[in-house]
Amino acid sequence: MKTAIYPGSFDPVTLGHYDIIERSSQIFDRVIVGVLKNHAKSPLFSASERVKMLEDVTAGLPNVEARSFNGLLIDFVRQNKASVIVRGLRAITDFEYELQLAQMNRVIAPEIDTLFLTTNLKYAYLSSSTVKEVARYGGDISAFLDPGVAKLVAAKYASVSR
Ligand code: PNS
């Protein structure tokens, strides 16, 4: 059984993330989406809210689950008996950081590989940060997110500005 971890902040999960999750689920027997809790950026959604959103959007993918983690990604990968880390590459600007992360992880854990999937061109421009920027000023985010997630993001900003 080949298990892959797809780690990230997912604050919130976008259609670009979903595309990577769906394609990974066709390559691996089991995919665990790992939601980082202790990130330097202060997230809009709590880790449990982000896990719940991921569970909802991946409900139709039986071999995908979502879990939060703290600390080193490599420890989470090992705890879950996974052997591959999946990351999406949108553009060359992602490459330097992603390469550094992958090489660092490979030195710490030589038995674990990182697999890069190129983002679907439809979503190559998309990031959680830019979606939040649009939502913060009341813009339409429906082209970027699952409808349920878009509602939660809009509600979050509505409650913040109240
Ligand atoms: O979606 P993001 O924020 O680009 O995801 C970054 C993530 C979660 C993959 C990365 O920050 C991470 O793996 N953090 C856990 C700590 C760690 O293991 N860092 C790598 C060694 S420097």
Residues whose N, C-alpha, C, O or C-beta is under 5 A from the ligand:
A	BS01	PNS	P7 G8 S9 F10 L36 G71 L72 L73 I74 M104
